[in-house]
Amino acid sequence: MGILIYDKPFKTYDEQINHLKDDYGLSITDTDFAKYVLSTFSYYDIINGYQECMMINGKFRQGLSIDYLHFFHLFDKGFQNIIFKNSLIIENSFKTKLAAVIAKNYGVDMNDYLDNKNFKYTHKGKIFFPKVKEEILKGIRFFDKQSNRYIYTNQPTKHYFENHNHIPPWILLKNISFGNSINLYSLLKPEDKEEVSDSIIAASIPVNSKMAFITSSVNLIRAFRNVIAHNLKFVTFHQNKYLLPFDTTKSLINDEILTADITKFNNVYACILAIHVLLGHPILKTKFLYDIYTLIADNPDNSKEYKMIQALICNDYFFITDLGSNFIDKLIHLLDNIRSQ
């Protein structure tokens, strides 16, 4: 039997640096700094994470340095953190509003409100309530044969099972995935779904359009959040399964400047618009947009050199992510719209 030659063998940091300079044409003038970058953020995140948008014919763009990739990566992570933080706010708000309607209409005992009769059997033949219910229950408990009873494994449902006589929906939803909470929303009876939808979006648009936007937007936000959580490639990610409904999105944004020249809402800009709509309250919207603006305007050492690098990074980032060259103008316009309400 021959010796297996691995096509991705271990390389020391010096070997990685030589490979990047000689084979990929990456500019590296400070070897110690390059070692710091590769040992802190990993070769995969810094090099593989951006090579498809920073390389031409197998070589990095002429003059591109590891310093630039390092700052670009930090900017990318800062942007992702803002999206991630606000996606958690959206998830919590969505679950809170969903739980309130379920509790009001079907009670606070899990055996009552998760009764099959309270939900549609299926949503479009793709989501089935018995399956969703099974996944929810498996996620919070298991049956212990020795004690002949269910053992609840996660807080806060565990605490409620052990210390109270019921598990209300606002507690149960704390321990189920964002995906299954969206599934529950999809499986609600029409009148319940309408009530939840009106509590999420107050705008006076047809209720079916409102439901379609909510379903698409929470799934879109969840998809981008999962990419961030699993450290996957964010800058080139597009969600083609859950596009925001075109006409409804334009109606809710209600500003041609913010939606001009857009043919479909499936990228990170669509995610930003979805978060903007679903945050609801002007304070939350302003904080979200201002965090992005602050990241763009960041200049920690107040130097001309860093300001120039930041400008180059933003131009690259807006182009690669399809945010557009006028993204800063759109951001300011969104902020002005909130102030004028």
Residue pairs with C-beta under 8 A, 6 or more apart in sequence:
11 19
13 34
13 35
13 38
13 39
14 31
14 35
16 38
16 43
17 28
17 31
17 34
17 35
17 38
20 26
20 28
20 34
20 47
20 66
21 27
21 28
24 47
24 51
24 55
24 58
24 59
24 60
25 59
25 60
25 62
25 64
26 47
26 60
26 64
26 65
26 66
26 69
27 60
27 63
27 64
27 65
27 66
28 34
28 65
28 66
29 65
30 67
33 66
33 67
34 66
37 46
37 66
37 69
37 70
38 46
41 70
41 73
45 73
45 231
46 66
46 69
46 70
46 73
47 69
49 73
49 233
50 69
50 72
50 73
50 235
51 60
52 233
52 236
53 235
53 236
53 320
54 60
54 61
54 64
54 69
55 61
68 309
68 312
68 313
71 309
71 310
71 313
72 313
72 316
72 317
75 295
75 310
75 313
75 314
75 317
76 234
76 235
76 317
78 295
78 298
79 234
79 292
79 295
79 317
80 228
80 234
82 288
82 291
82 292
82 295
83 224
83 225
83 228
83 268
83 271
83 272
83 275
84 225
84 228
84 229
85 291
86 275
86 279
86 284
86 288
87 221
87 222
87 224
87 225
87 275
88 225
89 279
89 284
90 218
90 221
90 275
90 278
90 279
91 178
91 181
91 218
91 222
91 225
93 200
93 278
93 279
93 280
94 178
94 181
94 182
94 185
94 200
94 218
94 278
95 170
95 173
95 174
95 178
95 181
96 170
96 173
97 196
97 199
97 200
98 169
98 173
98 181
98 184
98 185
98 196
99 168
99 169
99 170
99 172
99 173
100 170
100 199
101 188
101 192
101 195
101 196
101 199
102 113
102 118
102 169
102 184
102 192
103 113
103 168
103 169
103 170
105 118
105 192
105 195
106 112
106 113
106 115
106 118
107 113
108 166
108 168
108 169
109 166
109 167
109 168
110 166
110 167
110 169
110 172
113 169
114 133
114 136
116 129
116 130
116 133
118 189
119 129
119 184
119 187
119 188
119 189
120 129
120 187
120 188
120 189
121 128
121 129
121 130
122 128
122 129
122 187
123 183
123 186
123 187
127 183
127 186
127 187
129 187
132 180
132 183
132 184
132 187
135 180
136 172
136 176
136 180
139 154
139 175
139 176
139 177
139 180
140 152
140 153
140 154
140 157
140 172
140 175
140 176
141 150
141 151
141 152
141 153
141 157
141 161
142 150
142 151
142 153
143 149
143 150
143 151
144 150
144 151
150 161
152 158
152 161
152 162
154 175
155 175
156 171
156 174
156 175
157 167
157 171
157 172
157 174
157 175
160 166
160 167
160 168
160 171
161 167
173 181
178 218
178 222
178 225
179 222
182 215
182 218
182 219
182 222
185 193
185 196
185 214
185 215
185 218
186 193
186 215
188 196
193 211
194 207
194 211
197 207
197 210
197 211
197 214
198 207
198 210
200 214
200 278
200 280
201 210
201 213
201 214
201 252
201 277
201 278
201 280
202 280
203 210
203 251
203 252
205 248
205 251
205 252
209 245
209 247
209 248
209 251
210 248
212 245
212 248
213 244
213 245
213 248
213 249
213 252
213 277
214 278
215 242
216 242
216 243
216 244
216 245
216 274
217 244
217 274
217 277
217 278
218 274
218 278
219 239
219 241
219 242
220 239
220 242
220 243
220 244
220 266
220 270
220 271
220 274
221 271
221 274
221 275
221 278
223 239
223 241
223 242
224 234
224 237
224 239
224 268
224 271
226 232
227 233
227 234
227 237
228 234
234 268
235 317
235 320
235 321
236 320
236 321
237 267
237 268
238 266
238 267
238 322
239 266
239 267
239 270
239 271
240 266
242 266
243 264
243 265
243 266
243 270
244 265
244 266
244 270
244 273
244 274
246 264
246 265
249 259
249 265
249 270
249 273
250 259
252 277
253 259
253 273
253 277
255 333
255 337
257 329
257 330
257 333
258 273
258 330
258 333
258 334
262 269
265 273
267 321
267 322
267 323
268 321
268 322
268 323
269 321
269 322
269 323
269 324
269 327
272 292
275 288
276 285
276 288
276 289
276 334
279 285
279 288
282 338
282 341
285 334
285 338
286 335
286 338
286 339
289 331
289 334
289 335
289 338
290 335
292 331
293 328
293 331
293 332
293 335
296 310
296 314
296 328
296 331
298 310
299 306
299 307
299 310
300 306
314 328
315 325
317 323
318 324
318 325
318 327
319 325
324 330
